[in-house]
Amino acid sequence: MPRRPRVERLRKRADFERVYREGRRVRHPIATIIARRRPDGALRFAVVAGRRLGGAVVRNRLRRRIRETGRTLLAEKAGWDLIVLPTPGALRTSPAELRAALSGLLTQLGVLTAE
């Protein structure tokens, strides 16, 4: 089975601050996404899950679910820095609901095109 293209992760504090400062936000009961266009065409993605979501195991499991969903949705996209901020509602969602919510948010931001 061919491996999916890797989506790079946002890592530097300055990059996070730039996205928070210059990016557009859209909210949903499951998550908030902040997106900023990149001129160089790269795609970078981060999930920020705070302690209010639960312990480390719960937060890490949620991060993995969101990263995998993002990887499948964004396989062919480029030119964005994205930060996903899950809410406690994300803990009780099925994979299909999570995918639908993230897809809707990314469509609102213009990252994905409406199908």
Backbone torsions as a table, in degrees:
resi	resn	phi	psi	omega
1	MET	NA	128.3	-179.2
2	PRO	-68.6	143.5	179.9
3	ARG	-79.2	138.9	177.8
4	ARG	-68.9	151.0	176.4
5	PRO	-61.1	141.7	-178.0
6	ARG	-78.3	135.2	173.7
7	VAL	-94.7	122.8	-179.4
8	GLU	-67.7	155.3	-179.7
9	ARG	-108.3	143.5	171.7
10	LEU	-68.7	135.6	-177.2
11	ARG	-131.2	-35.4	-173.1
12	LYS	-85.8	142.0	179.9
13	ARG	-56.4	-42.5	-179.2
14	ALA	-61.3	-37.4	178.0
15	ASP	-66.6	-42.7	177.0
16	PHE	-60.6	-46.9	-178.6
17	GLU	-61.3	-39.6	179.0
18	ARG	-63.4	-42.2	179.1
19	VAL	-66.2	-44.6	178.6
20	TYR	-60.6	-40.3	-175.6
21	ARG	-76.5	-42.9	-171.7
22	GLU	-104.8	-10.7	-173.3
23	GLY	-82.0	162.9	174.2
24	ARG	-94.4	142.0	-179.6
25	ARG	-111.7	142.1	168.1
26	VAL	-134.0	142.3	-175.2
27	ARG	-116.8	151.7	177.8
28	HIS	-149.2	157.0	178.3
29	PRO	-60.3	-19.4	-179.4
30	ILE	-92.6	-34.4	-176.3
31	ALA	-164.2	164.7	170.0
32	THR	-117.3	137.7	175.6
33	ILE	-119.5	134.9	174.7
34	ILE	-114.0	126.1	-176.4
35	ALA	-127.2	141.3	177.1
36	ARG	-136.0	131.8	177.4
37	ARG	-67.1	145.0	177.0
38	ARG	-117.4	132.6	-179.7
39	PRO	-73.5	-24.0	-175.3
40	ASP	-85.7	-4.5	175.2
41	GLY	86.2	1.9	179.0
42	ALA	-80.1	156.9	175.3
43	LEU	-116.5	123.5	176.1
44	ARG	-128.3	145.2	-168.7
45	PHE	-140.3	138.5	176.2
46	ALA	-142.3	148.7	174.8
47	VAL	-119.9	123.9	-179.7
48	VAL	-112.8	107.9	-178.5
49	ALA	-115.7	112.4	-178.4
50	GLY	-81.4	171.9	-176.5
51	ARG	-65.3	-20.6	-179.9
52	ARG	-65.9	-13.2	178.3
53	LEU	-81.6	-18.1	179.9
54	GLY	138.4	-166.9	-179.6
55	GLY	-73.3	177.7	-176.1
56	ALA	-59.1	-41.0	-178.7
57	VAL	-63.1	-44.6	-179.7
58	VAL	-64.3	-46.9	-178.8
59	ARG	-63.6	-43.1	-179.2
60	ASN	-67.1	-38.0	177.2
61	ARG	-63.3	-43.0	178.6
62	LEU	-64.1	-42.9	177.4
63	ARG	-58.5	-44.5	179.8
64	ARG	-63.0	-42.4	178.7
65	ARG	-61.4	-45.1	-178.0
66	ILE	-68.7	-41.8	178.7
67	ARG	-61.9	-41.8	180.0
68	GLU	-66.8	-42.0	177.1
69	THR	-62.3	-44.4	177.6
70	GLY	-61.7	-39.4	179.4
71	ARG	-61.4	-41.6	-179.8
72	THR	-73.1	-37.1	-179.8
73	LEU	-72.1	-34.0	-171.5
74	LEU	-105.0	21.0	-173.8
75	ALA	-56.0	-36.3	-175.3
76	GLU	-111.9	8.3	-176.7
77	LYS	-93.1	156.6	178.7
78	ALA	-154.0	162.7	174.5
79	GLY	89.7	27.2	-177.6
80	TRP	-140.4	147.8	163.4
81	ASP	-109.7	126.3	-176.4
82	LEU	-126.7	135.5	172.5
83	ILE	-122.6	126.4	178.2
84	VAL	-106.8	126.9	177.9
85	LEU	-114.7	95.6	-178.9
86	PRO	-70.3	150.0	176.3
87	THR	-105.3	169.7	177.6
88	PRO	-56.9	-24.4	177.3
89	GLY	-63.3	-24.0	-179.5
90	ALA	-69.0	-23.0	-178.2
91	LEU	-68.6	-26.3	-175.2
92	ARG	-103.8	16.1	-176.7
93	THR	-99.2	151.6	174.1
94	SER	-80.9	164.2	177.4
95	PRO	-57.9	-36.8	179.7
96	ALA	-67.1	-41.2	178.5
97	GLU	-66.0	-40.4	178.7
98	LEU	-63.0	-45.0	178.8
99	ARG	-61.9	-44.5	-179.8
100	ALA	-63.4	-41.9	-179.8
101	ALA	-65.3	-47.9	-180.0
102	LEU	-65.0	-38.7	177.5
103	SER	-62.4	-43.1	178.4
104	GLY	-63.2	-42.7	178.9
105	LEU	-64.9	-43.6	179.6
106	LEU	-66.3	-32.4	175.7
107	THR	-68.0	-42.2	177.3
108	GLN	-59.2	-36.6	-178.9
109	LEU	-78.4	-14.7	-178.5
110	GLY	90.0	6.1	177.6
111	VAL	-72.6	-43.8	175.5
112	LEU	-106.1	152.2	176.5
113	THR	-94.0	146.9	179.2
114	ALA	-67.7	134.2	-178.5
115	GLU	-102.8	NA	NA
